[in-house]
Structures are given as structure tokens and as C-alpha cells.
């Protein structure tokens, strides 16, 4: 695809807030966003579809086993060759793995099954409060502390903020009018969408679901 359509597409996308947690609504509906994405050629649209499906899948409240998560991750990584998409997928999945590890350790379980490059590292540093990951993932310590107070929305904000910061850093590494910029817009849009869609009850249910996913029968300890 030539650069011109990227200029046209990105120029048509409304600006996102400088801070996701200052947004009161998404600047563009999903329907309108999908319409604009039709400017892309078939190959780019397929990459966008896979990334969009993954981001939507990650926020859905569905019953998934550890095997389901691993299978989904491995399939997507194998079917998508775009390295920038791989970076986004790994960002999300690494965060899920670390949070699952924090929850499991709090309940006296061992390291979680999962995917990504940090599993072995977590196992090796299981007794360290931050798994010796704080230098790479500064949010780990804060999430560990918040887990003790059962505040799912606060945890969600910390995790979204961490991904927002990574997205901001990635934005400085790429051409502002490139396919990578389109992919990064999708990630940022998803973060804003999750934030403006937050609800205390929904947040609590999502927290309970993630606990169940990561800790199995031990999740009943969180039930009223």
C-alpha cells in the first residue's frame, strides 16, 4: 500500500486525549472507525481485523481455560507476521501473565501456566515481591499492593495506564503516517474505550473472572 492512503486515513481519525483517563467518551465510534479502515488494502485490513479481534477478545467476559489463552496467543502469533502487531500482542499477554502470577502467589499457588518470554523469569524470581520485573514493568509493585484491597477498578486503571505509556513511547518510534500508526491508534482507542466503559459492577465481575481464570478453584475465596 502506498503512503498516500495512510495520510488520508490517519488525517481522518480524530485525535485521542493526551491522557486516557481524562476522556469522557471515545472520539470515534467503532462503527465509524471500521468505515474509515476500509481505506486500507486487503492485506492491511486483514492484519487490522486480527488485531481488533484480539483486543476485543481480551476484554470479553468469557470462560477461558489457560489452554484456551495459550492456544489463542500461539495461533495469532503464527498467523500474523507483522512485527508491530507482535509487540502489541506480547504487551497485552505479558501483562495478563504477570497479573495472574501476582494473584496466584497471593493465594499460595505456584507460578501460572501461560505464554510469553517472562514465564521462566517469574519462576526463577517467584519469592521476590516484584519478580524482579519492576525496572521493566513499574506497575507490578502497585498492582501487587492493590490486590490486597480488592479494588478492581483501581487495578484496571493502573494496567491501562501502563499500556498507555508504552503506546506513547512506541508512537515516538514510528512514522506518524504509517500502517504502524494505524495499529497504534487501534490500541489507544481500545484503552480509551475500556476506560470510558468502566462500571463498578462490571469491573468487579471482570476481576472475579480474571481471578477464576488464573487461580481455578482458589477463586472461590473471593466470593461473598
C-alpha positions as semicolon CSV with decimal commas, in nm:
position;residue;x (nm);y (nm);z (nm)
1;X;0,000;0,000;0,000
2;X;0,134;0,345;-0,089
3;X;0,184;0,609;0,178
4;X;-0,093;0,836;0,045
5;X;-0,387;0,632;0,184
6;X;-0,220;0,627;0,526
7;X;-0,205;1,006;0,518
8;X;-0,573;1,018;0,423
9;X;-0,681;0,763;0,682
10;X;-0,479;0,899;0,973
11;X;-0,579;1,252;0,881
12;X;-0,943;1,142;0,908
13;X;-0,904;0,990;1,256
14;X;-0,999;1,226;1,540
15;X;-0,729;1,293;1,795
16;X;-0,728;1,088;2,113
17;X;-0,692;1,251;2,453
18;X;-0,343;1,312;2,583
19;X;-0,447;1,108;2,887
20;X;-0,691;0,820;2,851
21;X;-0,835;0,879;3,199
22;X;-0,940;1,233;3,106
23;X;-1,164;1,111;2,824
24;X;-1,538;1,106;2,881
25;X;-1,611;0,915;2,560
26;X;-1,428;0,765;2,267
27;X;-1,365;1,027;1,998
28;X;-1,500;0,799;1,726
29;X;-1,748;0,513;1,734
30;X;-1,637;0,163;1,645
31;X;-1,876;0,164;1,350
32;X;-1,729;0,485;1,209
33;X;-1,375;0,363;1,278
34;X;-1,442;0,044;1,085
35;X;-1,575;0,251;0,796
36;X;-1,254;0,453;0,781
37;X;-1,041;0,141;0,800
38;X;-1,192;0,031;0,470
39;X;-0,944;0,272;0,309
40;X;-0,676;0,009;0,373
41;X;-0,592;-0,255;0,117
42;X;-0,697;-0,616;0,167
43;X;-0,372;-0,727;0,329
44;X;-0,366;-0,441;0,579
45;X;-0,735;-0,485;0,657
46;X;-0,673;-0,850;0,745
47;X;-0,394;-0,754;0,985
48;X;-0,619;-0,490;1,141
49;X;-0,901;-0,742;1,172
50;X;-0,683;-0,989;1,357
51;X;-0,552;-0,725;1,596
52;X;-0,900;-0,582;1,656
53;X;-1,039;-0,930;1,724
54;X;-0,757;-0,996;1,969
55;X;-0,810;-0,671;2,160
56;X;-1,186;-0,733;2,175
57;X;-1,128;-1,094;2,283
58;X;-0,902;-0,979;2,564
59;X;-1,177;-0,766;2,723
60;X;-1,466;-1,005;2,678
61;X;-1,610;-1,181;2,983
62;X;-1,587;-1,535;2,854
63;X;-1,499;-1,859;3,027
64;X;-1,149;-1,947;2,914
65;X;-0,902;-2,205;3,036
66;X;-0,528;-2,146;3,048
67;X;-0,507;-2,374;2,746
68;X;-0,753;-2,152;2,556
69;X;-0,540;-1,844;2,624
70;X;-0,218;-2,017;2,517
71;X;-0,381;-2,159;2,204
72;X;-0,523;-1,822;2,104
73;X;-0,189;-1,648;2,158
74;X;0,014;-1,907;1,967
75;X;-0,231;-1,916;1,675
76;X;-0,238;-1,538;1,638
77;X;0,139;-1,505;1,661
78;X;0,178;-1,775;1,395
79;X;-0,084;-1,632;1,159
80;X;0,030;-1,270;1,186
81;X;0,375;-1,184;1,056
82;X;0,363;-0,809;1,124
83;X;0,628;-0,743;1,393
84;X;0,444;-0,440;1,529
85;X;0,133;-0,649;1,586
86;X;0,351;-0,900;1,769
87;X;0,474;-0,623;2,001
88;X;0,117;-0,522;2,085
89;X;0,004;-0,881;2,143
90;X;0,302;-0,951;2,367
91;X;0,238;-0,630;2,562
92;X;-0,115;-0,744;2,646
93;X;-0,033;-1,110;2,710
94;X;0,275;-1,037;2,921
95;X;0,063;-0,812;3,141
96;X;-0,201;-1,083;3,181
97;X;0,066;-1,338;3,275
98;X;0,226;-1,115;3,539
99;X;-0,109;-1,020;3,694
100;X;-0,209;-1,387;3,704
101;X;0,121;-1,465;3,877
102;X;0,061;-1,195;4,139
103;X;-0,285;-1,330;4,213
104;X;-0,173;-1,690;4,230
105;X;0,112;-1,608;4,464
106;X;-0,120;-1,412;4,692
107;X;-0,331;-1,726;4,731
108;X;-0,034;-1,953;4,790
109;X;-0,026;-2,113;4,447
110;X;0,273;-2,159;4,224
111;X;0,367;-1,980;3,902
112;X;0,090;-1,968;3,641
113;X;0,073;-2,153;3,315
114;X;0,080;-1,902;3,036
115;X;0,264;-1,766;2,739
116;X;0,537;-1,519;2,662
117;X;0,901;-1,463;2,746
118;X;0,862;-1,388;3,117
119;X;0,735;-1,722;3,247
120;X;1,080;-1,863;3,322
121;X;1,189;-1,534;3,477
122;X;0,884;-1,530;3,705
123;X;0,952;-1,887;3,815
124;X;1,314;-1,804;3,894
125;X;1,221;-1,497;4,100
126;X;0,893;-1,622;4,246
127;X;0,973;-1,508;4,600
128;X;1,073;-1,157;4,501
129;X;0,785;-0,909;4,564
130;X;0,803;-0,776;4,208
131;X;0,951;-1,088;4,044
132;X;1,243;-0,855;3,971
133;X;1,035;-0,701;3,696
134;X;0,980;-0,352;3,839
135;X;1,257;-0,199;3,632
136;X;1,082;-0,318;3,316
137;X;0,723;-0,305;3,442
138;X;0,699;-0,032;3,710
139;X;0,329;-0,108;3,763
140;X;0,394;-0,452;3,916
141;X;0,453;-0,327;4,270
142;X;0,145;-0,105;4,265
143;X;-0,082;-0,382;4,136
144;X;0,053;-0,621;4,400
145;X;-0,041;-0,369;4,669
146;X;-0,386;-0,304;4,522
147;X;-0,463;-0,675;4,510
148;X;-0,468;-0,678;4,889
149;X;-0,751;-0,422;4,896
150;X;-0,973;-0,585;4,632
151;X;-1,009;-0,269;4,420
152;X;-1,059;-0,395;4,064
153;X;-1,122;-0,057;3,904
154;X;-0,805;0,086;4,056
155;X;-0,612;-0,214;3,926
156;X;-0,769;-0,168;3,584
157;X;-0,662;0,197;3,579
158;X;-0,303;0,109;3,665
159;X;-0,288;-0,157;3,394
160;X;-0,445;0,067;3,130
161;X;-0,209;0,348;3,228
162;X;0,089;0,115;3,187
163;X;-0,019;0,021;2,835
164;X;-0,094;0,384;2,751
165;X;0,262;0,479;2,845
166;X;0,403;0,203;2,627
167;X;0,182;0,318;2,340
168;X;0,309;0,674;2,384
169;X;0,667;0,550;2,372
170;X;0,601;0,343;2,061
171;X;0,446;0,648;1,894
172;X;0,781;0,821;1,914
173;X;0,949;0,533;1,734
174;X;0,733;0,521;1,423
175;X;0,630;0,737;1,131
176;X;0,316;0,930;1,225
177;X;0,165;0,845;0,885
178;X;0,231;0,474;0,858
179;X;0,050;0,145;0,898
180;X;0,212;0,108;1,240
181;X;0,047;0,437;1,338
182;X;-0,290;0,290;1,240
183;X;-0,226;-0,015;1,458
184;X;-0,119;0,204;1,747
185;X;-0,435;0,411;1,712
186;X;-0,638;0,091;1,750
187;X;-0,454;0,005;2,070
188;X;-0,505;0,352;2,214
189;X;-0,871;0,356;2,107
190;X;-0,919;0,026;2,289
191;X;-0,764;0,168;2,608
192;X;-0,992;0,474;2,597
193;X;-1,292;0,253;2,524
194;X;-1,221;0,035;2,825
195;X;-1,181;0,338;3,047
196;X;-1,499;0,519;2,945
197;X;-1,693;0,192;2,962
198;X;-1,588;0,124;3,318
199;X;-1,853;0,045;3,574
200;X;-1,810;-0,067;3,932
201;X;-2,024;-0,379;3,895
202;X;-1,875;-0,472;3,560
203;X;-1,529;-0,409;3,699
204;X;-1,597;-0,638;3,994
205;X;-1,730;-0,911;3,765
206;X;-1,425;-0,880;3,538
207;X;-1,198;-0,901;3,842
208;X;-1,376;-1,215;3,961
209;X;-1,348;-1,366;3,613
210;X;-0,977;-1,297;3,588
211;X;-0,928;-1,448;3,933
212;X;-1,117;-1,758;3,823
213;X;-0,912;-1,782;3,505
214;X;-0,580;-1,753;3,682
215;X;-0,647;-1,947;4,001
216;X;-0,911;-2,206;3,931
217;X;-1,090;-2,336;4,240
218;X;-0,899;-2,098;4,464
219;X;-1,106;-1,815;4,312
220;X;-1,395;-1,913;4,541
221;X;-1,204;-1,747;4,823
222;X;-1,314;-1,417;4,667
223;X;-1,682;-1,498;4,665
224;X;-1,919;-1,331;4,909
